[in-house]
Amino acid sequence: QVQLVESGGGLVQPGGSLRLSCLASGSISGIYMMGWYRQITGKQRELVAISTSAGTTTYAASVKGRFTISRDNAKSGVYLQMNSLKPEDTAVYYCKIQSSYGLEFWGQGTQVTVSS
C-alpha cells in the first residue's frame, strides 16, 4: 500500500515562509493530478493548489501569488512553497495524488500555524 509522507509544517510568524513536501513511499502509475488541500478546524477541506499532468495548475484565490506548487514526477513528489503567510493560512495541510486509473492517495496531514 503506497503512502504519502508529508513534512515541512510548523509554526511561523506572519509574513514568513514554509515549504511543504509530500513524497510517495512507492511508485504510483499514471499520475494525473498532484495537489494540496487544507482544513481549518470546524470547516470543510478546501483546495489550495493542484497540478495536472497536462501542465495546468490551479490555485485558490486566497493563495494566488503567494503559494507555488511544484512536482517531481520521478519521485512521485509534490511541494508547496508558501510565502507571505497570514494567520488565516493556519490549517492542517494535506497532499493528494490522483491517478488516471481512479486511485486517490492522501497524506496524513501536516499542521501549519501562522502566529506572532
C-alpha positions as a Markdown table, in Angstrom:
| # | Residue | x | y | z |
|---|---|---|---|---|
| 1 | Gln | 0.0 | 0.0 | 0.0 |
| 2 | Val | 1.5 | 3.3 | -1.1 |
| 3 | Gln | 1.5 | 6.0 | 1.5 |
| 4 | Leu | 2.1 | 9.7 | 1.1 |
| 5 | Val | 4.5 | 11.2 | 3.7 |
| 6 | Glu | 4.3 | 14.9 | 4.3 |
| 7 | Ser | 6.8 | 17.2 | 6.0 |
| 8 | Gly | 7.6 | 20.8 | 6.4 |
| 9 | Gly | 4.8 | 22.1 | 8.6 |
| 10 | Gly | 5.3 | 24.1 | 11.7 |
| 11 | Leu | 4.9 | 27.5 | 13.4 |
| 12 | Val | 5.8 | 30.6 | 11.5 |
| 13 | Gln | 5.3 | 34.3 | 12.1 |
| 14 | Pro | 3.0 | 36.3 | 9.8 |
| 15 | Gly | 4.9 | 37.2 | 6.6 |
| 16 | Gly | 7.1 | 34.2 | 6.9 |
| 17 | Ser | 7.6 | 31.2 | 4.6 |
| 18 | Leu | 7.3 | 27.5 | 4.7 |
| 19 | Arg | 7.9 | 24.7 | 2.2 |
| 20 | Leu | 5.7 | 21.6 | 2.4 |
| 21 | Ser | 6.9 | 18.3 | 0.9 |
| 22 | Cys | 5.0 | 15.2 | 0.0 |
| 23 | Leu | 6.6 | 12.0 | -1.2 |
| 24 | Ala | 5.1 | 8.7 | -2.0 |
| 25 | Ser | 6.5 | 5.6 | -0.3 |
| 26 | Gly | 6.3 | 3.7 | -3.6 |
| 27 | Ser | 5.7 | 4.1 | -7.3 |
| 28 | Ile | 2.3 | 5.4 | -8.5 |
| 29 | Ser | 1.5 | 4.7 | -12.1 |
| 30 | Gly | -0.5 | 7.0 | -14.3 |
| 31 | Ile | -0.4 | 10.1 | -12.0 |
| 32 | Tyr | -2.8 | 12.6 | -13.3 |
| 33 | Met | -3.1 | 15.2 | -10.5 |
| 34 | Met | -1.0 | 16.2 | -7.5 |
| 35 | Gly | -2.2 | 18.8 | -5.1 |
| 36 | Trp | -2.6 | 20.3 | -1.8 |
| 37 | Tyr | -5.7 | 20.9 | 0.3 |
| 38 | Arg | -6.2 | 22.3 | 3.8 |
| 39 | Gln | -8.7 | 22.0 | 6.5 |
| 40 | Ile | -9.4 | 24.6 | 9.2 |
| 41 | Thr | -10.9 | 23.3 | 12.4 |
| 42 | Gly | -14.6 | 23.2 | 12.0 |
| 43 | Lys | -14.6 | 23.7 | 8.3 |
| 44 | Gln | -14.6 | 21.6 | 5.2 |
| 45 | Arg | -11.4 | 20.6 | 3.5 |
| 46 | Glu | -10.6 | 23.0 | 0.7 |
| 47 | Leu | -8.4 | 23.1 | -2.4 |
| 48 | Val | -5.2 | 25.1 | -2.1 |
| 49 | Ala | -3.3 | 24.2 | -5.3 |
| 50 | Ile | -3.3 | 21.4 | -7.8 |
| 51 | Ser | -1.1 | 20.5 | -10.7 |
| 52 | Thr | -2.1 | 18.1 | -13.5 |
| 53 | Ser | 0.0 | 16.0 | -15.9 |
| 54 | Ala | -1.4 | 18.2 | -18.7 |
| 55 | Gly | 0.6 | 21.1 | -17.3 |
| 56 | Thr | -2.2 | 23.1 | -15.8 |
| 57 | Thr | -2.1 | 24.5 | -12.3 |
| 58 | Thr | -5.0 | 25.9 | -10.2 |
| 59 | Tyr | -4.7 | 28.0 | -7.1 |
| 60 | Ala | -7.3 | 29.1 | -4.6 |
| 61 | Ala | -7.9 | 32.8 | -4.9 |
| 62 | Ser | -6.8 | 33.3 | -1.4 |
| 63 | Val | -3.3 | 32.0 | -2.0 |
| 64 | Lys | -2.7 | 33.0 | -5.6 |
| 65 | Gly | 0.6 | 35.0 | -5.9 |
| 66 | Arg | 1.8 | 33.7 | -2.5 |
| 67 | Phe | 1.9 | 30.0 | -2.9 |
| 68 | Thr | 3.6 | 27.9 | -5.6 |
| 69 | Ile | 3.1 | 24.3 | -6.3 |
| 70 | Ser | 5.7 | 22.1 | -7.9 |
| 71 | Arg | 6.1 | 18.4 | -8.6 |
| 72 | Asp | 8.7 | 15.8 | -9.2 |
| 73 | Asn | 7.2 | 13.0 | -11.3 |
| 74 | Ala | 10.2 | 10.7 | -10.9 |
| 75 | Lys | 9.8 | 10.7 | -7.2 |
| 76 | Ser | 6.0 | 11.0 | -7.1 |
| 77 | Gly | 6.5 | 14.1 | -5.1 |
| 78 | Val | 4.7 | 17.3 | -4.8 |
| 79 | Tyr | 5.8 | 20.5 | -3.0 |
| 80 | Leu | 4.1 | 23.7 | -1.8 |
| 81 | Gln | 6.2 | 26.8 | -1.3 |
| 82 | Met | 4.2 | 29.2 | 0.9 |
| 83 | Asn | 5.3 | 32.8 | 1.2 |
| 84 | Ser | 3.8 | 35.9 | 2.9 |
| 85 | Leu | 1.9 | 33.6 | 5.2 |
| 86 | Lys | -1.1 | 35.0 | 7.0 |
| 87 | Pro | -2.9 | 33.9 | 10.2 |
| 88 | Glu | -5.8 | 32.8 | 8.1 |
| 89 | Asp | -3.5 | 30.2 | 6.4 |
| 90 | Thr | -3.4 | 28.3 | 9.7 |
| 91 | Ala | -4.7 | 24.8 | 9.0 |
| 92 | Val | -3.9 | 21.2 | 8.5 |
| 93 | Tyr | -2.5 | 20.7 | 5.0 |
| 94 | Tyr | -3.0 | 17.5 | 3.1 |
| 95 | Cys | -1.4 | 16.4 | -0.1 |
| 96 | Lys | -3.3 | 14.3 | -2.6 |
| 97 | Ile | -2.2 | 12.3 | -5.6 |
| 98 | Gln | -4.7 | 11.0 | -8.1 |
| 99 | Ser | -4.0 | 8.6 | -10.9 |
| 100 | Ser | -5.7 | 8.3 | -14.2 |
| 101 | Tyr | -6.9 | 4.9 | -13.1 |
| 102 | Gly | -9.2 | 6.4 | -10.5 |
| 103 | Leu | -7.0 | 5.8 | -7.5 |
| 104 | Glu | -6.6 | 8.5 | -4.8 |
| 105 | Phe | -3.9 | 8.8 | -2.2 |
| 106 | Trp | -3.9 | 11.2 | 0.7 |
| 107 | Gly | -1.2 | 12.3 | 3.1 |
| 108 | Gln | -1.7 | 12.2 | 6.8 |
| 109 | Gly | -1.7 | 16.0 | 7.1 |
| 110 | Thr | 0.7 | 18.5 | 8.5 |
| 111 | Gln | -0.1 | 21.4 | 10.8 |
| 112 | Val | 0.8 | 24.9 | 9.7 |
| 113 | Thr | 0.3 | 27.6 | 12.3 |
| 114 | Val | 0.8 | 31.3 | 11.4 |
| 115 | Ser | 1.0 | 33.4 | 14.6 |
| 116 | Ser | 3.1 | 36.0 | 16.2 |
